[in-house]
Amino acid sequence: MGPSRKDCDLPTLAIVVPCYNEQDVLPLTIARLIVELDTLKVNGLVAAASFLYFVDDGSSDLTWPILSAARLDNPSVCALKLSRNFGHQSALLAGLLQARTRCDVSISIDADLQQDAGAMATFLERHRDGAEIVFGVRKSRDTDSRFKRTSASFFYRLMGQMGAGVIPNHADYRLLSAKAMAALSEYSEPDVFLRAICMQLGYRSAIVEFDVSERAAGVSKYSLAKMVKLAVNGVTSFSVAPLRMITLIGLLVFGITLVMSAYILCAALFFGGVVPGWASTTLPIYFLGGVQILCVAIIGEYMAQILTGVKRRPRYLIDEELP
């Protein structure tokens, strides 16, 4: 048993679980998380009003009927249904923003039971010690295929080189305090990349390592295409490095243009033997090509800033909620 504390002094916890076509593993997930939540309550780590908050990200299988039935069986199970599939990051954000008015702290976890739910107690202890954000970091990738290990390693190196601050081997298993969730709600961009946003909040944080197990049932819904899209979104949302690379390419081509221009003029004026019309045709092509690339790069810098400011698309639409 944990230390005796009055329930009013304990934080109300919301365990946020995004789901997409998880009918095979969802009954196991619900049962496991109910046990884990009850254990946290008994050990005096969270208040009795703590709850599970599942987010159905437009599933086409029996995910929502399973959640609806679980709600009838256990009042601590709450659920949110989005109108369509908005993607993992938007679904997770929807759950956090909808649940934050009813909780003091949240922990987000995947529905596949690969992340060790037992680490939540340590998350809460780090929060009690003063951390506003606690990042769950997997100890190893021994359970992954060689391709996934290689691609994950490349992803985190790419994020680091592009200036998008992320913690290696951290994949949205984290604790957020009420202060952190309130700050997160201030971010209004439609395409969210929570791993980097939570790093940008700047509040006191901690890291908890956990073990990863095999998926309990079903198959991963995170395809290669979705992983590539996540990487592209992460880079374009938090780094202008690709635009700066285009600028450097433009400058490089412009410099080569000057060298070629000098060579062509010298060949035409001093050495002769140049094919008639060659200088007057080649010189403008090189010069204008370099200038155009440079100008497009500069315009791209401004367009990136404008695009970030004017996007106001809804990040998600709610179809139904079981509070």
Secondary structure, DSSP 8 states (H G I E B T S, - for coil): ------GGGS--EEEEEEESS-TTTHHHHHHHHHHHHHHHHHTTSS-TT-EEEEEE-S-SSSHHHHHHHHHHH-TTEEEEEESS---HHHHHHHHHHHHGGG-SEEEE--TTS-B-GGGHHHHHHHHHTT-SEEEEEES--TTS-HHHHHHHHHHHHHHHHTT----TTEEEEEEEEHHHHHHHTT---SS--HHHHHHHT---EEEEEE-B---SSS-----HHHHHHHHHHHHHHH--HHHHHHHHHHHHHHHHHHHHHHHHHHIIIII----TTHHHHHHHHHHHHHHHHHHHHHHHHHHHHHHHHH----S--EEEEE-
